Amino acid sequence: MTPRLYRFLGSLGFLIAPALLATDIQEYDGALYHLYRVPVAEHTKLDLRWTDPTGQPLSDFGGLQQQLASEGKKILFATNAGIYERGPRPCGLTISASKEQVSLNLADGAGNFYLKPNGVFYLDDVAGPGIVTSPEYPALNVRPRIATQSGPILLRKGVIHPAFQPDSVNKRQRSAVGIVAATKEIVFVMSDREDRAKGRVTFHQLSRFLLHLGCQDALYLDGEISQMITAPAPGTKFSPNTFAAMFVITD
């Protein structure tokens, strides 16, 4: 494990055994990214969690860990999903365990979620993963086990969102999910939290990196609150946060 990654993990307030880390760190076009790859063989292990059995939001990794511990499970990987509104409640479509918890949102509004076209990431255990624009989703013949809606969409069929500019000065920490076209591998990408220079990227930079990874379709997930963890030790204490929902892979 690199010293940079130790500092990165320490800044999030938790400890992780080096042998259990499964993230990849890549520098591309002047930016630094953390990646977690989910090959096709592991797709059935990818879950999405938002609420506990009483319907209350889990809110952060601490709530997620507590829920999974009650099921006898441990986190191997987790990251926050789409953008939330007051509640905290996901701004758009949220499907967990094949059950729709929040419906598709085609409304107009302010903020990144409403930067049209926004989009939906879904995983159907028969049809596989997909990322489409929100207006495309209702016509799909799929029954996703999990899905999250967020915005803006970064890539659709290899084309970068038309609102993104290569010379933009709007740099933030950002996270995304993409699908590698050749392999159907799902990739979760997050720009570095610690490096204030290389970890702050534009939407156009992030989109180019996903193209570099072989993605034709990709969706923005969230910004400065984004976190990514792998195999935290039992009893790990996490800093409080607010997530709409969380992607997770368990042991």
Rosetta blueprint (number, residue, H / E / L):
1 M L
2 T L
3 P H
4 R H
5 L H
6 Y H
7 R H
8 F H
9 L H
10 G H
11 S H
12 L L
13 G L
14 F L
15 L L
16 I E
17 A L
18 P H
19 A H
20 L H
21 L L
22 A L
23 T L
24 D E
25 I E
26 Q E
27 E E
28 Y E
29 D L
30 G L
31 A E
32 L E
33 Y E
34 H E
35 L E
36 Y E
37 R E
38 V E
39 P L
40 V H
41 A H
42 E H
43 H H
44 T H
45 K H
46 L E
47 D E
48 L E
49 R E
50 W L
51 T E
52 D L
53 P L
54 T L
55 G L
56 Q L
57 P E
58 L L
59 S L
60 D L
61 F H
62 G H
63 G H
64 L H
65 Q H
66 Q H
67 Q H
68 L H
69 A H
70 S H
71 E L
72 G L
73 K L
74 K L
75 I E
76 L E
77 F E
78 A E
79 T E
80 N E
81 A L
82 G L
83 I L
84 Y E
85 E E
86 R L
87 G L
88 P L
89 R E
90 P E
91 C L
92 G L
93 L L
94 T E
95 I E
96 S E
97 A L
98 S L
99 K E
100 E E
101 Q E
102 V E
103 S L
104 L L
105 N L
106 L L
107 A L
108 D L
109 G L
110 A L
111 G L
112 N H
113 F H
114 Y H
115 L L
116 K L
117 P L
118 N L
119 G E
120 V E
121 F E
122 Y E
123 L E
124 D E
125 D L
126 V L
127 A L
128 G E
129 P E
130 G E
131 I E
132 V E
133 T E
134 S H
135 P H
136 E H
137 Y H
138 P H
139 A H
140 L L
141 N L
142 V L
143 R L
144 P L
145 R L
146 I E
147 A E
148 T E
149 Q E
150 S E
151 G L
152 P L
153 I E
154 L E
155 L E
156 R E
157 K L
158 G L
159 V E
160 I E
161 H L
162 P L
163 A L
164 F L
165 Q L
166 P L
167 D L
168 S L
169 V L
170 N L
171 K L
172 R E
173 Q L
174 R L
175 S E
176 A E
177 V E
178 G E
179 I E
180 V E
181 A L
182 A L
183 T L
184 K L
185 E L
186 I E
187 V E
188 F E
189 V E
190 M E
191 S E
192 D L
193 R L
194 E L
195 D L
196 R L
197 A L
198 K L
199 G L
200 R L
201 V E
202 T L
203 F H
204 H H
205 Q H
206 L H
207 S H
208 R H
209 F H
210 L H
211 L H
212 H H
213 L L
214 G L
215 C E
216 Q E
217 D E
218 A E
219 L E
220 Y E
221 L E
222 D E
223 G L
224 E L
225 I L
226 S L
227 Q L
228 M E
229 I E
230 T E
231 A L
232 P E
233 A L
234 P L
235 G L
236 T L
237 K L
238 F L
239 S L
240 P L
241 N L
242 T L
243 F L
244 A L
245 A L
246 M E
247 F E
248 V E
249 I E
250 T E
251 D L
